Amino acid sequence: MRVKLLQGIGILWFAAILAACASSGDMHESADGGPHVPPFSQIKAAPDSFKGQTLVLGGQVLAARRMKDGTRIEVLQLPLNDSQQPTLDLMKSQGRFVAVQRDFLDPATIPQGTFLTITGELTGSMTLPLDETDYTYPVIDIKSFRTWIPSQDSTMSRIRPYPYYSPFWHPYWGPYGRFPYYW
């Protein structure tokens, strides 16, 4: 009886560990199921050659407008990190793109400056005025998207509580035992 109980606990423990390592895969898959996404510079240069492909792009919202056919979101493209989160460095942008949500999406829910990752199908391009010129935007039909709260943790290195302690001591004990109790 005890062996079966231990086996059951072991199986549950293994299943819990396995489930903790799983991800939804929603933001990581491209059209062929693999992680390959062409560079944005290629998409921007020839959007018609990637028409119909499912892409994962990210960036910062520049504007969102409700149109007759859906909500149009103008996004400043930013490279994605390993977590599919856009980088905070705006100088790494390679251009802009337009994402269209066919279902109702209130533009107030994605205000200017929001960082997001979009999974969607490239449907072509559109030319819109940008200041005093015309700009050709690749257009993505949104399948799913995720908004991000910008955090400095992803760009800053971690700082230890006290830099002069040895790295081999417990993080908060220090050389004097259980800090702050010295006895």
Buried (B, 14 or more C-beta within 10 A) or exposed (E): EEEEEEEEEEEEEEEEEEEEEEEEEBBBBBBEEEEEBBEBEEBBEEBEEBBEBBBBBBBBBBEBEEEEEBBBBBBBBBBBEEEBBBBBEEEEBBBBBBBBBEEEBEBEEBEEEBBBBBBBBBBBBBEEEEEEEEEBBBBBBBBEBBEBEBEEEEEEEEEEEEEEBEEEEEEEEBEEEEBEEEE
